[in-house]
Amino acid sequence: MMSDTPLRLASRVGAISPSPTMAVMAEAMRLRAAGEDVVDFSAGQPDFDTPEIPSRAGIAAIESGYTRYTPNPGAPELRAAVAAAYRRDFGLEFGPANALITSGGKHALTGVFLATCEAGDEVVIPTPFWPTFPEQARIAGAEPILAPADAATNFRPTRAVVEPHVTDRTRVILLNVPGNPSGVVLDPGELDALAALASEAGAVLLWDDTYSRLTFEPAPEGAYRRMQEILGPRFVIAGSSSKTWAMTGWRVGWALGPEELIRGAAALQSQMTSNACSISQKAALAALEADPAEFQWMVRAFAARGRRMREGLLDIPGVRCGAPDGGFYLFPDFRDRLGPGEGSRSLAEALLDRERVATVPGVAFGHDTHLRLSFATSEARIEEGLARLRRFFAV
Ligand SMILES: Cc1ncc(COP(=O)(O)O)c(C=O)c1O
């Protein structure tokens, strides 16, 4: 006879919110599956297919039987290639033992948070923030502390923004540049100041650099190297192959940091997921070792689309929107177009409902008068979406 004792779940399940960005994508997908013509500005991934260089390496991996476990922290050649790529691209000093290969950037963050944080610790997260950051801190038992940045500065997560929230319990200060959703990058002086703050606080500066190879101008010369000099072992990176090479489904990311942290995160990973997919590791290796110029066409396309989408948004009276330095998102402010009591969720719902334009409500990122719009879609869809927005706002 079946027991009628209710199934008891652990409290941590209720403490974590599922990804709100995924929820909007799911609704847009449902409408499209039902035959509706949805303009999808909610996508969190490139619309391009994975380029040939990593794709062919993946196929070659299967054909050559590279389909078994790799060492838990990743294939040695990939760990070396990740370290070398950060030297090439940012002048950073890491060796293979400083690199842990993970199943995506999200998983790299999990490893870093679990290896550095526990109950009683605080993680300072500038806003607007990618919704996974606070939840990841919570999974590790730490308390996320939000540090609101100012729309007037295009949400620059500077020392002035972060410092008022630093306490003696601060274990990690999170830096996501270019940011999702703001797209903003800091100047060298601002990066120095933030590194100095983390160093003085004895905190880890965790740079989520998922979009760092999708910047529209070259990286600030030597700036990340100076952060590493200031912070030493407290400078930690969580990175990903997902966006740079349109490889979201392949699931390869990495953490870079001091050996003891990497060993700790690797030990946790070894009991949770073993290694990242062997085939995908070969694909990521090929992408990392290729000349970055091979992939610049994607960056140029994003830059042009971002400019056009922003121009179109600014044509709508009352809409404000900062210019991104990288990535593929805009985070416009609709405060002057919201009705009384209306927030970003109802605006996003109305847009999807009336005009079949999918966006992500800004409340998910900590700012309830904004929407996140992704320009990882074709020029034609951007024009169509802008036309629908103009109609919606009766321009
Ligand atoms: C800021 C940021 N970090 C990390 C990730 C993780 O991506 P992935 O797990 O696909 O590597 C994303 C994905 O949207 C992101 O926007």
PDBQT file of the ligand as one rigid body, heavy atoms in Angstrom, charges set to zero:
ROOT
HETATM    1  C1  LIG A 401      26.623  36.894 -16.693  1.00  0.00    +0.000 C 
HETATM    2  C2  LIG A 401      26.550  35.457 -17.034  1.00  0.00    +0.000 A 
HETATM    3  N1  LIG A 401      27.391  34.597 -16.444  1.00  0.00    +0.000 NA
HETATM    4  C3  LIG A 401      27.380  33.295 -16.719  1.00  0.00    +0.000 A 
HETATM    5  C4  LIG A 401      26.486  32.776 -17.619  1.00  0.00    +0.000 A 
HETATM    6  C5  LIG A 401      26.533  31.298 -17.802  1.00  0.00    +0.000 C 
HETATM    7  O1  LIG A 401      26.516  30.781 -19.037  1.00  0.00    +0.000 OA
HETATM    8  P1  LIG A 401      26.872  29.258 -19.264  1.00  0.00    +0.000 P 
HETATM    9  O2  LIG A 401      26.504  28.481 -18.052  1.00  0.00    +0.000 OA
HETATM   10  O3  LIG A 401      26.096  28.869 -20.473  1.00  0.00    +0.000 OA
HETATM   11  O4  LIG A 401      28.346  29.193 -19.504  1.00  0.00    +0.000 OA
HETATM   12  C6  LIG A 401      25.556  33.615 -18.257  1.00  0.00    +0.000 A 
HETATM   13  C7  LIG A 401      24.524  33.080 -19.160  1.00  0.00    +0.000 C 
HETATM   14  O5  LIG A 401      23.546  33.696 -19.467  1.00  0.00    +0.000 OA
HETATM   15  C8  LIG A 401      25.609  34.989 -17.963  1.00  0.00    +0.000 A 
HETATM   16  O6  LIG A 401      24.778  35.860 -18.555  1.00  0.00    +0.000 OA
ENDROOT
TORSDOF 0
